[in-house]
């Protein structure tokens, strides 16, 4: 895990709810070590998922491979031929961490909004404490 990567884990999808919206589903997943649980709203038209699949999730502070700050430069403003962390993943979002809550025992809960698509992640304090920043990138691949 690099300096820009705040959290990284592999999850197995346990449920998928596509009842409310046409192209968005709410997925639930558990990490391989069963210590972390997440619920994520995802555009399934862009990134189709099914129960039982494994996904690799990274939460990062920047898309720069060297870990340097974005300096208010959006991910679309990357120069031609310039590679970024986004090139290695299939689904990328930028969002705001808007709430932390105490969980059971040593767990904490983190809430992130990606323009209305929400992420709720609950797990050990030691694994999720690097997420105490304002903005974050979500990167997924199968």
N, CA, C and O atoms as a GROMACS GRO file, in nm:
protein
  568
    1UNK      N    1   0.085  -0.118   0.000
    1UNK     CA    2   0.000   0.000   0.000
    1UNK      C    3   0.089   0.124   0.000
    1UNK      O    4   0.174   0.139   0.088
    2UNK      N    5   0.071   0.213  -0.099
    2UNK     CA    6   0.152   0.332  -0.110
    2UNK      C    7   0.107   0.442  -0.015
    2UNK      O    8   0.009   0.427   0.058
    3UNK      N    9   0.182   0.555  -0.017
    3UNK     CA   10   0.151   0.667   0.071
    3UNK      C   11   0.014   0.726   0.044
    3UNK      O   12  -0.055   0.770   0.137
    4UNK      N   13  -0.027   0.728  -0.081
    4UNK     CA   14  -0.156   0.787  -0.116
    4UNK      C   15  -0.272   0.692  -0.087
    4UNK      O   16  -0.387   0.736  -0.076
    5UNK      N   17  -0.242   0.563  -0.073
    5UNK     CA   18  -0.347   0.464  -0.049
    5UNK      C   19  -0.375   0.455   0.100
    5UNK      O   20  -0.292   0.406   0.177
    6UNK      N   21  -0.491   0.502   0.140
    6UNK     CA   22  -0.527   0.509   0.281
    6UNK      C   23  -0.584   0.377   0.333
    6UNK      O   24  -0.564   0.342   0.450
    7UNK      N   25  -0.653   0.305   0.246
    7UNK     CA   26  -0.715   0.179   0.286
    7UNK      C   27  -0.718   0.088   0.163
    7UNK      O   28  -0.745   0.134   0.052
    8UNK      N   29  -0.692  -0.039   0.184
    8UNK     CA   30  -0.692  -0.136   0.074
    8UNK      C   31  -0.734  -0.271   0.128
    8UNK      O   32  -0.682  -0.316   0.231
    9UNK      N   33  -0.828  -0.338   0.060
    9UNK     CA   34  -0.874  -0.470   0.103
    9UNK      C   35  -0.949  -0.537  -0.011
    9UNK      O   36  -0.991  -0.471  -0.107
   10UNK      N   37  -0.967  -0.668   0.000
   10UNK     CA   38  -1.047  -0.744  -0.095
   10UNK      C   39  -1.174  -0.790  -0.026
   10UNK      O   40  -1.170  -0.841   0.086
   11UNK      N   41  -1.287  -0.771  -0.093
   11UNK     CA   42  -1.418  -0.801  -0.036
   11UNK      C   43  -1.491  -0.904  -0.122
   11UNK      O   44  -1.468  -0.914  -0.242
   12UNK      N   45  -1.580  -0.980  -0.058
   12UNK     CA   46  -1.670  -1.071  -0.128
   12UNK      C   47  -1.810  -1.014  -0.117
   12UNK      O   48  -1.857  -0.985  -0.007
   13UNK      N   49  -1.878  -0.998  -0.232
   13UNK     CA   50  -2.013  -0.943  -0.232
   13UNK      C   51  -2.110  -1.042  -0.171
   13UNK      O   52  -2.118  -1.158  -0.212
   14UNK      N   53  -2.186  -0.995  -0.070
   14UNK     CA   54  -2.281  -1.081   0.000
   14UNK      C   55  -2.425  -1.054  -0.041
   14UNK      O   56  -2.509  -1.143  -0.030
   15UNK      N   57  -2.454  -0.932  -0.087
   15UNK     CA   58  -2.589  -0.902  -0.135
   15UNK      C   59  -2.585  -0.787  -0.234
   15UNK      O   60  -2.492  -0.707  -0.235
   16UNK      N   61  -2.689  -0.780  -0.318
   16UNK     CA   62  -2.702  -0.678  -0.420
   16UNK      C   63  -2.849  -0.640  -0.428
   16UNK      O   64  -2.934  -0.725  -0.453
   17UNK      N   65  -2.879  -0.512  -0.407
   17UNK     CA   66  -3.017  -0.465  -0.409
   17UNK      C   67  -3.031  -0.363  -0.521
   17UNK      O   68  -2.975  -0.254  -0.513
   18UNK      N   69  -3.106  -0.398  -0.626
   18UNK     CA   70  -3.125  -0.311  -0.742
   18UNK      C   71  -3.270  -0.264  -0.753
   18UNK      O   72  -3.312  -0.225  -0.862
   19UNK      N   73  -3.346  -0.268  -0.645
   19UNK     CA   74  -3.488  -0.239  -0.652
   19UNK      C   75  -3.522  -0.091  -0.664
   19UNK      O   76  -3.624  -0.058  -0.725
   20UNK      N   77  -3.441  -0.002  -0.609
   20UNK     CA   78  -3.480   0.139  -0.600
   20UNK      C   79  -3.452   0.219  -0.727
   20UNK      O   80  -3.533   0.304  -0.765
   21UNK      N   81  -3.339   0.196  -0.792
   21UNK     CA   82  -3.300   0.275  -0.909
   21UNK      C   83  -3.269   0.185  -1.028
   21UNK      O   84  -3.242   0.066  -1.011
   22UNK      N   85  -3.274   0.243  -1.149
   22UNK     CA   86  -3.252   0.166  -1.271
   22UNK      C   87  -3.107   0.120  -1.287
   22UNK      O   88  -3.081   0.002  -1.312
   23UNK      N   89  -3.013   0.212  -1.272
   23UNK     CA   90  -2.872   0.180  -1.300
   23UNK      C   91  -2.784   0.174  -1.176
   23UNK      O   92  -2.664   0.154  -1.188
   24UNK      N   93  -2.842   0.192  -1.060
   24UNK     CA   94  -2.764   0.192  -0.935
   24UNK      C   95  -2.812   0.080  -0.844
   24UNK      O   96  -2.932   0.061  -0.824
   25UNK      N   97  -2.717   0.006  -0.790
   25UNK     CA   98  -2.747  -0.100  -0.694
   25UNK      C   99  -2.672  -0.073  -0.566
   25UNK      O  100  -2.565  -0.012  -0.567
   26UNK      N  101  -2.726  -0.119  -0.456
   26UNK     CA  102  -2.658  -0.111  -0.327
   26UNK      C  103  -2.600  -0.249  -0.299
   26UNK      O  104  -2.674  -0.347  -0.284
   27UNK      N  105  -2.468  -0.255  -0.293
   27UNK     CA  106  -2.402  -0.383  -0.267
   27UNK      C  107  -2.355  -0.387  -0.122
   27UNK      O  108  -2.322  -0.284  -0.063
   28UNK      N  109  -2.354  -0.505  -0.066
   28UNK     CA  110  -2.296  -0.529   0.066
   28UNK      C  111  -2.186  -0.631   0.048
   28UNK      O  112  -2.197  -0.723  -0.033
   29UNK      N  113  -2.079  -0.614   0.126
   29UNK     CA  114  -1.964  -0.704   0.112
   29UNK      C  115  -1.890  -0.715   0.245
   29UNK      O  116  -1.897  -0.628   0.331
   30UNK      N  117  -1.817  -0.826   0.258
   30UNK     CA  118  -1.736  -0.853   0.376
   30UNK      C  119  -1.593  -0.877   0.332
   30UNK      O  120  -1.569  -0.944   0.231
   31UNK      N  121  -1.498  -0.823   0.407
   31UNK     CA  122  -1.357  -0.841   0.373
   31UNK      C  123  -1.316  -0.987   0.391
   31UNK      O  124  -1.383  -1.064   0.459
   32UNK      N  125  -1.204  -1.023   0.329
   32UNK     CA  126  -1.157  -1.161   0.335
   32UNK      C  127  -1.130  -1.209   0.477
   32UNK      O  128  -1.153  -1.325   0.509
   33UNK      N  129  -1.082  -1.117   0.563
   33UNK     CA  130  -1.055  -1.156   0.702
   33UNK      C  131  -1.179  -1.137   0.792
   33UNK      O  132  -1.171  -1.157   0.914
   34UNK      N  133  -1.291  -1.100   0.733
   34UNK     CA  134  -1.421  -1.082   0.800
   34UNK      C  135  -1.418  -0.976   0.909
   34UNK      O  136  -1.505  -0.975   0.996
   35UNK      N  137  -1.320  -0.886   0.906
   35UNK     CA  138  -1.313  -0.780   1.008
   35UNK      C  139  -1.381  -0.652   0.962
   35UNK      O  140  -1.414  -0.567   1.045
   36UNK      N  141  -1.403  -0.637   0.831
   36UNK     CA  142  -1.459  -0.514   0.777
   36UNK      C  143  -1.581  -0.545   0.691
   36UNK      O  144  -1.583  -0.642   0.616
   37UNK      N  145  -1.682  -0.460   0.705
   37UNK     CA  146  -1.808  -0.473   0.632
   37UNK      C  147  -1.833  -0.343   0.558
   37UNK      O  148  -1.806  -0.236   0.611
   38UNK      N  149  -1.886  -0.351   0.436
   38UNK     CA  150  -1.920  -0.228   0.364
   38UNK      C  151  -2.053  -0.240   0.292
   38UNK      O  152  -2.098  -0.349   0.256
   39UNK      N  153  -2.114  -0.125   0.273
   39UNK     CA  154  -2.231  -0.109   0.187
   39UNK      C  155  -2.198   0.005   0.092
   39UNK      O  156  -2.155   0.112   0.136
   40UNK      N  157  -2.217  -0.018  -0.039
   40UNK     CA  158  -2.177   0.080  -0.140
   40UNK      C  159  -2.283   0.089  -0.248
   40UNK      O  160  -2.330  -0.012  -0.299
   41UNK      N  161  -2.320   0.213  -0.283
   41UNK     CA  162  -2.407   0.236  -0.399
   41UNK      C  163  -2.315   0.243  -0.520
   41UNK      O  164  -2.217   0.317  -0.521
   42UNK      N  165  -2.349   0.164  -0.623
   42UNK     CA  166  -2.260   0.154  -0.738
   42UNK      C  167  -2.341   0.156  -0.868
   42UNK      O  168  -2.450   0.099  -0.874
   43UNK      N  169  -2.288   0.222  -0.970
   43UNK     CA  170  -2.353   0.227  -1.100
   43UNK      C  171  -2.326   0.093  -1.169
   43UNK      O  172  -2.216   0.072  -1.222
   44UNK      N  173  -2.424   0.005  -1.169
   44UNK     CA  174  -2.404  -0.130  -1.224
   44UNK      C  175  -2.407  -0.132  -1.376
   44UNK      O  176  -2.374  -0.234  -1.437
   45UNK      N  177  -2.446  -0.023  -1.437
   45UNK     CA  178  -2.437  -0.014  -1.583
   45UNK      C  179  -2.290   0.001  -1.624
   45UNK      O  180  -2.247  -0.054  -1.725
   46UNK      N  181  -2.214   0.075  -1.543
   46UNK     CA  182  -2.071   0.094  -1.569
   46UNK      C  183  -1.986  -0.018  -1.511
   46UNK      O  184  -1.882  -0.054  -1.568
   47UNK      N  185  -2.030  -0.073  -1.398
   47UNK     CA  186  -1.952  -0.176  -1.327
   47UNK      C  187  -2.047  -0.285  -1.278
   47UNK      O  188  -2.088  -0.283  -1.161
   48UNK      N  189  -2.083  -0.379  -1.365
   48UNK     CA  190  -2.176  -0.485  -1.326
   48UNK      C  191  -2.116  -0.576  -1.218
   48UNK      O  192  -1.998  -0.610  -1.221
   49UNK      N  193  -2.201  -0.614  -1.122
   49UNK     CA  194  -2.158  -0.698  -1.010
   49UNK      C  195  -2.260  -0.809  -0.988
   49UNK      O  196  -2.375  -0.799  -1.030
   50UNK      N  197  -2.215  -0.915  -0.921
   50UNK     CA  198  -2.307  -1.020  -0.879
   50UNK      C  199  -2.262  -1.076  -0.745
   50UNK      O  200  -2.144  -1.070  -0.710
   51UNK      N  201  -2.357  -1.132  -0.671
   51UNK     CA  202  -2.330  -1.188  -0.540
   51UNK      C  203  -2.226  -1.299  -0.552
   51UNK      O  204  -2.233  -1.382  -0.643
   52UNK      N  205  -2.131  -1.301  -0.461
   52UNK     CA  206  -2.025  -1.402  -0.461
   52UNK      C  207  -1.897  -1.355  -0.527
   52UNK      O  208  -1.792  -1.416  -0.508
   53UNK      N  209  -1.904  -1.248  -0.606
   53UNK     CA  210  -1.784  -1.194  -0.671
   53UNK      C  211  -1.692  -1.131  -0.567
   53UNK      O  212  -1.735  -1.086  -0.461
   54UNK      N  213  -1.564  -1.130  -0.602
   54UNK     CA  214  -1.465  -1.063  -0.518
   54UNK      C  215  -1.425  -0.933  -0.585
   54UNK      O  216  -1.402  -0.929  -0.706
   55UNK      N  217  -1.416  -0.826  -0.506
   55UNK     CA  218  -1.370  -0.697  -0.558
   55UNK      C  219  -1.255  -0.647  -0.472
   55UNK      O  220  -1.251  -0.668  -0.351
   56UNK      N  221  -1.162  -0.581  -0.537
   56UNK     CA  222  -1.048  -0.520  -0.468
   56UNK      C  223  -1.078  -0.372  -0.456
   56UNK      O  224  -1.100  -0.305  -0.557
   57UNK      N  225  -1.080  -0.319  -0.334
   57UNK     CA  226  -1.116  -0.179  -0.308
   57UNK      C  227  -0.996  -0.105  -0.252
   57UNK      O  228  -0.926  -0.155  -0.165
   58UNK      N  229  -0.975   0.016  -0.302
   58UNK     CA  230  -0.872   0.106  -0.250
   58UNK      C  231  -0.937   0.241  -0.227
   58UNK      O  232  -1.013   0.290  -0.310
   59UNK      N  233  -0.907   0.302  -0.113
   59UNK     CA  234  -0.943   0.440  -0.086
   59UNK      C  235  -0.812   0.517  -0.080
   59UNK      O  236  -0.724   0.485  -0.001
   60UNK      N  237  -0.799   0.620  -0.165
   60UNK     CA  238  -0.673   0.692  -0.178
   60UNK      C  239  -0.695   0.842  -0.168
   60UNK      O  240  -0.803   0.893  -0.198
   61UNK      N  241  -0.591   0.913  -0.125
   61UNK     CA  242  -0.599   1.059  -0.112
   61UNK      C  243  -0.569   1.130  -0.243
   61UNK      O  244  -0.606   1.246  -0.260
   62UNK      N  245  -0.502   1.062  -0.335
   62UNK     CA  246  -0.466   1.120  -0.464
   62UNK      C  247  -0.456   1.008  -0.567
   62UNK      O  248  -0.441   0.891  -0.532
   63UNK      N  249  -0.464   1.045  -0.693
   63UNK     CA  250  -0.447   0.946  -0.800
   63UNK      C  251  -0.305   0.945  -0.853
   63UNK      O  252  -0.272   0.863  -0.939
   64UNK      N  253  -0.220   1.033  -0.804
   64UNK     CA  254  -0.081   1.039  -0.847
   64UNK      C  255  -0.007   0.914  -0.800
   64UNK      O  256  -0.019   0.875  -0.684
   65UNK      N  257   0.068   0.853  -0.890
   65UNK     CA  258   0.143   0.732  -0.855
   65UNK      C  259   0.252   0.759  -0.753
   65UNK      O  260   0.287   0.671  -0.674
   66UNK      N  261   0.306   0.881  -0.753
   66UNK     CA  262   0.412   0.913  -0.657
   66UNK      C  263   0.358   0.964  -0.524
   66UNK      O  264   0.436   0.994  -0.433
   67UNK      N  265   0.224   0.973  -0.511
   67UNK     CA  266   0.164   1.016  -0.386
   67UNK      C  267   0.155   1.166  -0.368
   67UNK      O  268   0.113   1.212  -0.262
   68UNK      N  269   0.195   1.244  -0.470
   68UNK     CA  270   0.190   1.389  -0.457
   68UNK      C  271   0.046   1.438  -0.459
   68UNK      O  272  -0.042   1.373  -0.516
   69UNK      N  273   0.023   1.552  -0.398
   69UNK     CA  274  -0.111   1.610  -0.388
   69UNK      C  275  -0.165   1.645  -0.526
   69UNK      O  276  -0.089   1.668  -0.620
   70UNK      N  277  -0.299   1.650  -0.536
   70UNK     CA  278  -0.364   1.682  -0.664
   70UNK      C  279  -0.354   1.830  -0.700
   70UNK      O  280  -0.366   1.865  -0.818
   71UNK      N  281  -0.331   1.917  -0.601
   71UNK     CA  282  -0.322   2.061  -0.623
   71UNK      C  283  -0.441   2.115  -0.702
   71UNK      O  284  -0.426   2.193  -0.796
   72UNK      N  285  -0.558   2.072  -0.661
   72UNK     CA  286  -0.684   2.115  -0.721
   72UNK      C  287  -0.695   2.080  -0.869
   72UNK      O  288  -0.778   2.136  -0.940
   73UNK      N  289  -0.612   1.989  -0.916
   73UNK     CA  290  -0.618   1.941  -1.053
   73UNK      C  291  -0.706   1.818  -1.055
   73UNK      O  292  -0.679   1.722  -0.982
   74UNK      N  293  -0.809   1.817  -1.135
   74UNK     CA  294  -0.900   1.704  -1.142
   74UNK      C  295  -0.838   1.585  -1.212
   74UNK      O  296  -0.735   1.598  -1.280
   75UNK      N  297  -0.899   1.471  -1.196
   75UNK     CA  298  -0.846   1.350  -1.258
   75UNK      C  299  -0.854   1.356  -1.410
   75UNK      O  300  -0.780   1.286  -1.478
   76UNK      N  301  -0.943   1.437  -1.463
   76UNK     CA  302  -0.957   1.448  -1.609
   76UNK      C  303  -0.847   1.534  -1.670
   76UNK      O  304  -0.827   1.533  -1.791
   77UNK      N  305  -0.775   1.609  -1.586
   77UNK     CA  306  -0.673   1.700  -1.636
   77UNK      C  307  -0.535   1.637  -1.643
   77UNK      O  308  -0.435   1.707  -1.657
   78UNK      N  309  -0.527   1.506  -1.633
   78UNK     CA  310  -0.400   1.437  -1.644
   78UNK      C  311  -0.353   1.448  -1.789
   78UNK      O  312  -0.431   1.426  -1.882
   79UNK      N  313  -0.225   1.482  -1.808
   79UNK     CA  314  -0.171   1.500  -1.942
   79UNK      C  315  -0.165   1.370  -2.020
   79UNK      O  316  -0.167   1.261  -1.962
   80UNK      N  317  -0.159   1.381  -2.151
   80UNK     CA  318  -0.150   1.262  -2.237
   80UNK      C  319  -0.022   1.185  -2.205
   80UNK      O  320   0.085   1.244  -2.188
   81UNK      N  321  -0.036   1.055  -2.198
   81UNK     CA  322   0.078   0.971  -2.169
   81UNK      C  323   0.112   0.961  -2.021
   81UNK      O  324   0.192   0.877  -1.980
   82UNK      N  325   0.051   1.047  -1.940
   82UNK     CA  326   0.072   1.046  -1.796
   82UNK      C  327  -0.016   0.938  -1.734
   82UNK      O  328  -0.137   0.937  -1.757
   83UNK      N  329   0.041   0.848  -1.657
   83UNK     CA  330  -0.039   0.743  -1.594
   83UNK      C  331  -0.075   0.784  -1.452
   83UNK      O  332  -0.005   0.862  -1.387
   84UNK      N  333  -0.186   0.728  -1.406
   84UNK     CA  334  -0.231   0.756  -1.269
   84UNK      C  335  -0.283   0.626  -1.209
   84UNK      O  336  -0.294   0.524  -1.277
   85UNK      N  337  -0.314   0.631  -1.082
   85UNK     CA  338  -0.368   0.516  -1.011
   85UNK      C  339  -0.498   0.469  -1.076
   85UNK      O  340  -0.528   0.350  -1.075
   86UNK      N  341  -0.575   0.562  -1.133
   86UNK     CA  342  -0.703   0.530  -1.197
   86UNK      C  343  -0.686   0.435  -1.316
   86UNK      O  344  -0.778   0.360  -1.349
   87UNK      N  345  -0.570   0.438  -1.380
   87UNK     CA  346  -0.546   0.350  -1.496
   87UNK      C  347  -0.542   0.203  -1.458
   87UNK      O  348  -0.559   0.116  -1.544
   88UNK      N  349  -0.519   0.175  -1.331
   88UNK     CA  350  -0.507   0.036  -1.285
   88UNK      C  351  -0.638  -0.022  -1.234
   88UNK      O  352  -0.643  -0.138  -1.194
   89UNK      N  353  -0.745   0.058  -1.234
   89UNK     CA  354  -0.874   0.015  -1.177
   89UNK      C  355  -0.985   0.033  -1.278
   89UNK      O  356  -0.972   0.109  -1.374
   90UNK      N  357  -1.097  -0.037  -1.255
   90UNK     CA  358  -1.210  -0.037  -1.349
   90UNK      C  359  -1.316   0.067  -1.314
   90UNK      O  360  -1.392   0.110  -1.402
   91UNK      N  361  -1.324   0.107  -1.188
   91UNK     CA  362  -1.430   0.197  -1.142
   91UNK      C  363  -1.368   0.294  -1.043
   91UNK      O  364  -1.311   0.253  -0.943
   92UNK      N  365  -1.380   0.425  -1.072
   92UNK     CA  366  -1.316   0.528  -0.989
   92UNK      C  367  -1.416   0.638  -0.959
   92UNK      O  368  -1.487   0.684  -1.048
   93UNK      N  369  -1.422   0.679  -0.832
   93UNK     CA  370  -1.508   0.790  -0.788
   93UNK      C  371  -1.430   0.881  -0.696
   93UNK      O  372  -1.334   0.838  -0.631
   94UNK      N  373  -1.471   1.007  -0.689
   94UNK     CA  374  -1.414   1.103  -0.594
   94UNK      C  375  -1.525   1.147  -0.501
   94UNK      O  376  -1.635   1.180  -0.547
   95UNK      N  377  -1.499   1.147  -0.371
   95UNK     CA  378  -1.605   1.181  -0.278
   95UNK      C  379  -1.556   1.247  -0.151
   95UNK      O  380  -1.436   1.268  -0.131
   96UNK      N  381  -1.652   1.279  -0.066
   96UNK     CA  382  -1.627   1.350   0.059
   96UNK      C  383  -1.663   1.260   0.177
   96UNK      O  384  -1.773   1.205   0.183
   97UNK      N  385  -1.570   1.246   0.270
   97UNK     CA  386  -1.597   1.175   0.394
   97UNK      C  387  -1.674   1.273   0.483
   97UNK      O  388  -1.622   1.378   0.521
   98UNK      N  389  -1.797   1.238   0.516
   98UNK     CA  390  -1.881   1.334   0.588
   98UNK      C  391  -1.915   1.294   0.730
   98UNK      O  392  -1.972   1.375   0.804
   99UNK      N  393  -1.882   1.171   0.773
   99UNK     CA  394  -1.915   1.135   0.911
   99UNK      C  395  -1.834   1.015   0.958
   99UNK      O  396  -1.806   0.922   0.882
  100UNK      N  397  -1.798   1.020   1.086
  100UNK     CA  398  -1.737   0.907   1.158
  100UNK      C  399  -1.825   0.880   1.278
  100UNK      O  400  -1.878   0.972   1.340
  101UNK      N  401  -1.838   0.753   1.312
  101UNK     CA  402  -1.911   0.714   1.434
  101UNK      C  403  -1.834   0.603   1.503
  101UNK      O  404  -1.764   0.524   1.440
  102UNK      N  405  -1.850   0.598   1.634
  102UNK     CA  406  -1.793   0.488   1.711
  102UNK      C  407  -1.876   0.363   1.684
  102UNK      O  408  -1.999   0.371   1.676
  103UNK      N  409  -1.811   0.250   1.670
  103UNK     CA  410  -1.880   0.124   1.648
  103UNK      C  411  -1.876   0.039   1.774
  103UNK      O  412  -1.858   0.091   1.885
  104UNK      N  413  -1.894  -0.088   1.758
  104UNK     CA  414  -1.888  -0.181   1.870
  104UNK      C  415  -1.742  -0.211   1.902
  104UNK      O  416  -1.665  -0.249   1.813
  105UNK      N  417  -1.704  -0.196   2.028
  105UNK     CA  418  -1.568  -0.227   2.070
  105UNK      C  419  -1.464  -0.141   2.002
  105UNK      O  420  -1.467  -0.018   2.016
  106UNK      N  421  -1.373  -0.203   1.927
  106UNK     CA  422  -1.263  -0.133   1.860
  106UNK      C  423  -1.299  -0.090   1.718
  106UNK      O  424  -1.211  -0.046   1.644
  107UNK      N  425  -1.426  -0.102   1.677
  107UNK     CA  426  -1.467  -0.067   1.542
  107UNK      C  427  -1.510   0.078   1.530
  107UNK      O  428  -1.557   0.138   1.627
  108UNK      N  429  -1.493   0.135   1.409
  108UNK     CA  430  -1.548   0.265   1.377
  108UNK      C  431  -1.626   0.252   1.247
  108UNK      O  432  -1.607   0.159   1.169
  109UNK      N  433  -1.715   0.350   1.225
  109UNK     CA  434  -1.797   0.354   1.104
  109UNK      C  435  -1.759   0.481   1.027
  109UNK      O  436  -1.748   0.589   1.085
  110UNK      N  437  -1.740   0.466   0.896
  110UNK     CA  438  -1.703   0.577   0.810
  110UNK      C  439  -1.809   0.591   0.702
  110UNK      O  440  -1.850   0.492   0.641
  111UNK      N  441  -1.854   0.715   0.678
  111UNK     CA  442  -1.956   0.743   0.578
  111UNK      C  443  -1.897   0.837   0.473
  111UNK      O  444  -1.840   0.941   0.508
  112UNK      N  445  -1.910   0.800   0.344
  112UNK     CA  446  -1.855   0.878   0.233
  112UNK      C  447  -1.963   0.896   0.128
  112UNK      O  448  -2.041   0.804   0.102
  113UNK      N  449  -1.969   1.016   0.069
  113UNK     CA  450  -2.063   1.042  -0.040
  113UNK      C  451  -1.986   1.071  -0.168
  113UNK      O  452  -1.898   1.157  -0.171
  114UNK      N  453  -2.018   0.998  -0.272
  114UNK     CA  454  -1.959   1.018  -0.404
  114UNK      C  455  -2.067   1.078  -0.494
  114UNK      O  456  -2.121   1.010  -0.581
  115UNK      N  457  -2.098   1.204  -0.473
  115UNK     CA  458  -2.201   1.271  -0.552
  115UNK      C  459  -2.338   1.207  -0.535
  115UNK      O  460  -2.416   1.204  -0.630
  116UNK      N  461  -2.368   1.157  -0.417
  116UNK     CA  462  -2.497   1.095  -0.390
  116UNK      C  463  -2.491   0.943  -0.382
  116UNK      O  464  -2.579   0.881  -0.322
  117UNK      N  465  -2.389   0.883  -0.439
  117UNK     CA  466  -2.367   0.739  -0.422
  117UNK      C  467  -2.289   0.722  -0.292
  117UNK      O  468  -2.181   0.780  -0.275
  118UNK      N  469  -2.343   0.645  -0.200
  118UNK     CA  470  -2.290   0.640  -0.065
  118UNK      C  471  -2.207   0.516  -0.038
  118UNK      O  472  -2.232   0.409  -0.094
  119UNK      N  473  -2.108   0.532   0.050
  119UNK     CA  474  -2.028   0.422   0.102
  119UNK      C  475  -2.036   0.427   0.253
  119UNK      O  476  -2.014   0.531   0.314
  120UNK      N  477  -2.068   0.313   0.312
  120UNK     CA  478  -2.064   0.294   0.456
  120UNK      C  479  -1.967   0.180   0.481
  120UNK      O  480  -1.985   0.070   0.428
  121UNK      N  481  -1.865   0.205   0.560
  121UNK     CA  482  -1.768   0.100   0.589
  121UNK      C  483  -1.745   0.095   0.739
  121UNK      O  484  -1.724   0.197   0.804
  122UNK      N  485  -1.750  -0.026   0.793
  122UNK     CA  486  -1.730  -0.046   0.936
  122UNK      C  487  -1.621  -0.150   0.957
  122UNK      O  488  -1.624  -0.258   0.897
  123UNK      N  489  -1.526  -0.116   1.043
  123UNK     CA  490  -1.416  -0.208   1.068
  123UNK      C  491  -1.328  -0.161   1.181
  123UNK      O  492  -1.360  -0.063   1.249
  124UNK      N  493  -1.217  -0.229   1.202
  124UNK     CA  494  -1.126  -0.196   1.311
  124UNK      C  495  -1.071  -0.054   1.300
  124UNK      O  496  -1.037  -0.007   1.191
  125UNK      N  497  -1.064   0.012   1.412
  125UNK     CA  498  -1.014   0.149   1.420
  125UNK      C  499  -0.875   0.160   1.356
  125UNK      O  500  -0.848   0.255   1.282
  126UNK      N  501  -0.789   0.064   1.382
  126UNK     CA  502  -0.652   0.070   1.330
  126UNK      C  503  -0.648   0.067   1.178
  126UNK      O  504  -0.559   0.129   1.118
  127UNK      N  505  -0.742  -0.004   1.114
  127UNK     CA  506  -0.743  -0.012   0.967
  127UNK      C  507  -0.805   0.112   0.903
  127UNK      O  508  -0.765   0.152   0.794
  128UNK      N  509  -0.904   0.172   0.970
  128UNK     CA  510  -0.980   0.281   0.908
  128UNK      C  511  -0.938   0.421   0.954
  128UNK      O  512  -0.984   0.520   0.896
  129UNK      N  513  -0.854   0.432   1.054
  129UNK     CA  514  -0.815   0.564   1.104
  129UNK      C  515  -0.745   0.652   1.000
  129UNK      O  516  -0.758   0.774   1.012
  130UNK      N  517  -0.673   0.600   0.900
  130UNK     CA  518  -0.615   0.689   0.798
  130UNK      C  519  -0.720   0.765   0.717
  130UNK      O  520  -0.687   0.861   0.648
  131UNK      N  521  -0.846   0.724   0.726
  131UNK     CA  522  -0.952   0.790   0.649
  131UNK      C  523  -0.999   0.921   0.712
  131UNK      O  524  -1.097   0.979   0.665
  132UNK      N  525  -0.934   0.966   0.816
  132UNK     CA  526  -0.973   1.092   0.881
  132UNK      C  527  -0.921   1.212   0.801
  132UNK      O  528  -0.847   1.296   0.852
  133UNK      N  529  -0.962   1.216   0.674
  133UNK     CA  530  -0.932   1.329   0.586
  133UNK      C  531  -1.065   1.372   0.523
  133UNK      O  532  -1.167   1.309   0.546
  134UNK      N  533  -1.063   1.480   0.444
  134UNK     CA  534  -1.189   1.532   0.392
  134UNK      C  535  -1.234   1.466   0.262
  134UNK      O  536  -1.350   1.430   0.248
  135UNK      N  537  -1.142   1.450   0.166
  135UNK     CA  538  -1.178   1.397   0.034
  135UNK      C  539  -1.100   1.269   0.005
  135UNK      O  540  -0.987   1.252   0.053
  136UNK      N  541  -1.160   1.180  -0.074
  136UNK     CA  542  -1.099   1.051  -0.099
  136UNK      C  543  -1.142   0.999  -0.237
  136UNK      O  544  -1.251   1.031  -0.286
  137UNK      N  545  -1.056   0.919  -0.297
  137UNK     CA  546  -1.089   0.849  -0.421
  137UNK      C  547  -1.122   0.704  -0.388
  137UNK      O  548  -1.054   0.641  -0.308
  138UNK      N  549  -1.227   0.653  -0.451
  138UNK     CA  550  -1.264   0.512  -0.441
  138UNK      C  551  -1.221   0.446  -0.571
  138UNK      O  552  -1.255   0.494  -0.679
  139UNK      N  553  -1.147   0.336  -0.562
  139UNK     CA  554  -1.102   0.263  -0.680
  139UNK      C  555  -1.139   0.116  -0.662
  139UNK      O  556  -1.112   0.058  -0.557
  140UNK      N  557  -1.202   0.057  -0.765
  140UNK     CA  558  -1.245  -0.083  -0.760
  140UNK      C  559  -1.195  -0.159  -0.882
  140UNK      O  560  -1.186  -0.104  -0.992
  141UNK      N  561  -1.163  -0.286  -0.860
  141UNK     CA  562  -1.137  -0.378  -0.971
  141UNK      C  563  -1.169  -0.519  -0.924
  141UNK      O  564  -1.168  -0.548  -0.804
  142UNK      N  565  -1.198  -0.606  -1.020
  142UNK     CA  566  -1.234  -0.744  -0.986
  142UNK      C  567  -1.111  -0.830  -0.983
  142UNK      O  568  -1.120  -0.950  -0.957
   0.00000   0.00000   0.00000
